[in-house]
């Protein structure tokens, strides 16, 4: 779509899952794409995501270092590291299982590696499933949010920081939350400045 809108070549530097919103890094020529790709592989591109997960993680910040395979048809496991920070917690008066209410947390996620569905799979590994994730999430909690009008996976690439390929100056892009993600914030009275 963007190629058609701008009527010029577009080179994708990194990918987002189809259901993920937010910042995406692109280049208009091969030389810039190559420089940005090297910066990405060298750990110079910093990515911050927001998500909502089930439960209240005990720690305020933590690291998951759990190897992941490359996805379907790619069984070899490779190192995968994600840093997490709990920004807020909330509770809905909706019973689930043996619990009389449902607890959720807003997390900042900073993947240090780029594996297939890394954040989603690391949260599943912790049993703090991402809300709206139909592949690695918990259907009971996803239904609770759908009943509240939130019909998407709650993963948003809120901030992307990278060195400008020509000048080296640090560039920061910030993507506002979409309407559905803001609905999730409203459910718990979370302020958008938590980003």
C-alpha positions in Angstrom: 0.0 0.0 0.0 2.8 2.4 0.9 4.6 1.7 -2.3 1.5 2.6 -4.3 0.8 5.7 -2.2 4.3 7.1 -2.5 5.0 5.6 -6.0 8.5 4.6 -5.1 10.5 1.6 -3.8 10.1 0.7 -0.1 12.6 -1.5 1.8 11.4 -3.1 5.0 14.0 -3.0 7.8 12.0 -5.0 10.3 8.6 -6.7 10.5 5.6 -6.6 12.8 3.1 -9.3 13.2 0.0 -8.6 11.2 -2.1 -7.9 14.3 0.6 -5.6 15.8 0.3 -1.8 15.5 2.8 0.9 15.8 6.2 2.0 14.4 7.7 0.3 11.4 11.1 1.2 10.0 11.4 1.5 6.2 14.0 2.9 3.8 13.6 4.3 0.2 16.9 2.9 -1.2 19.1 -0.1 -0.9 22.1 1.7 0.6 20.0 3.2 3.5 18.2 -0.1 4.0 21.6 -1.9 4.3 22.9 0.7 6.8 19.7 0.4 8.9 19.8 -3.4 8.6 23.3 -3.4 10.0 22.3 -1.1 12.9 19.4 -3.4 13.6 21.6 -6.5 13.7 24.2 -4.6 15.8 21.6 -3.9 18.5 21.5 -0.1 17.8 17.8 -0.1 16.9 15.8 0.1 20.2 12.2 -1.1 20.2 9.6 -0.5 22.9 6.3 -2.3 22.7 3.2 -2.0 24.9 1.0 -5.0 25.7 -1.7 -6.1 28.1 -1.3 -9.5 29.7 -3.3 -11.7 32.0 -2.3 -11.7 35.6 -0.1 -9.4 37.7 3.6 -10.3 37.2 5.3 -10.2 40.6 8.3 -8.2 39.5 8.4 -4.6 38.4 11.0 -5.4 35.8 12.6 -8.7 34.6 14.3 -10.4 31.7 13.2 -13.5 29.9 16.1 -15.5 28.3 14.3 -18.4 26.8 15.4 -19.9 23.4 12.8 -20.1 20.7 12.5 -21.9 17.4 12.0 -20.1 14.2 8.3 -20.8 13.8 6.6 -23.4 11.6 9.0 -25.6 9.7 12.1 -24.0 11.5 12.6 -26.3 14.5 16.1 -25.1 15.5 16.0 -23.1 18.7 18.0 -19.8 18.9 18.6 -17.4 21.8 15.7 -15.1 22.5 15.8 -12.3 25.1 13.1 -9.9 26.1 13.1 -7.3 28.9 9.8 -6.5 30.5 8.6 -3.7 32.8 5.2 -3.7 34.6 3.7 -0.2 34.1 0.3 -0.7 35.7 -2.2 -3.2 36.9 -6.0 -3.5 36.7 -8.8 -5.8 37.6 -12.2 -6.5 36.1 -15.1 -7.8 38.1 -15.5 -10.8 35.8 -15.0 -14.3 37.4 -12.8 -16.7 35.6 -12.1 -20.3 36.7 -11.9 -20.4 40.5 -11.2 -16.6 40.7 -13.9 -14.0 41.4 -12.2 -11.4 39.3 -9.8 -11.1 36.4 -6.4 -9.4 36.7 -4.4 -7.7 34.0 -1.1 -5.8 33.6 0.2 -3.2 31.2 3.7 -4.1 30.2 6.6 -2.4 28.3 8.5 -5.0 26.3 11.9 -4.5 24.8 13.0 -7.4 22.7 16.8 -7.8 22.6 16.6 -10.4 19.8 14.2 -10.7 16.9 12.6 -14.2 17.0 9.3 -15.3 15.5 6.5 -13.9 17.7 9.0 -13.5 20.4 7.1 -11.3 22.9 3.9 -13.3 22.5 5.7 -16.6 23.1 7.8 -15.3 26.0 4.6 -14.2 27.7 3.0 -17.6 27.1 6.2 -19.2 28.6 5.5 -17.1 31.8 1.8 -17.9 31.8 1.0 -14.2 31.4 -0.6 -14.6 28.0 -1.0 -11.5 25.8 -4.6 -10.3 25.5 -6.1 -10.8 22.0 -3.4 -13.3 20.9 -5.4 -16.1 19.3 -2.3 -18.3 18.7 -0.5 -18.1 22.0 -3.0 -16.4 24.3 -5.8 -17.6 26.6 -9.2 -17.7 24.9 -11.2 -17.1 28.1 -9.4 -13.7 28.7 -9.6 -12.8 25.0 -13.4 -13.3 25.2 -13.6 -11.0 28.2 -12.0 -8.2 26.2 -14.1 -8.8 23.1 -17.2 -8.4 25.3 -15.7 -5.0 26.3 -15.3 -4.0 22.7 -11.6 -4.7 22.3 -11.3 -7.0 19.2 -7.6 -6.9 18.5 -4.3 -8.3 19.8 -3.0 -5.8 22.3 0.6 -5.4 21.1 1.7 -1.9 20.0 5.2 -0.9 18.8 5.1 2.5 20.7 8.7 3.7 20.2 11.5 3.0 17.8 14.9 4.7 18.2 17.8 4.3 15.7 20.9 6.1 14.4 20.3 8.1 11.2 22.2 6.2 8.5 23.9 9.4 7.1 24.6 11.5 10.2 24.5 9.0 13.1 22.1 11.4 14.9 19.6 9.4 17.1 16.1 9.4 15.7 13.1 8.5 17.8 9.7 7.7 16.4 6.6 7.4 18.6 3.3 5.9 17.5 0.1 6.9 19.2 -2.3 4.2 20.5 -5.2 3.3 18.3 -8.8 3.5 19.4 -9.1 -0.2 20.4 -5.9 0.0 22.5 -7.2 3.2 24.2 -10.4 1.2 25.0 -8.3 -1.2 27.0 -6.6 1.7 28.8 -10.1 3.1 29.6 -11.3 -0.2 31.1 -8.7 0.2 33.9 -8.5 4.0 34.1 -4.8 3.9 32.9 -3.4 7.2 31.6 -1.9 7.3 28.2 1.3 8.9 29.6 2.1 5.5 31.0 3.6 4.8 27.6 
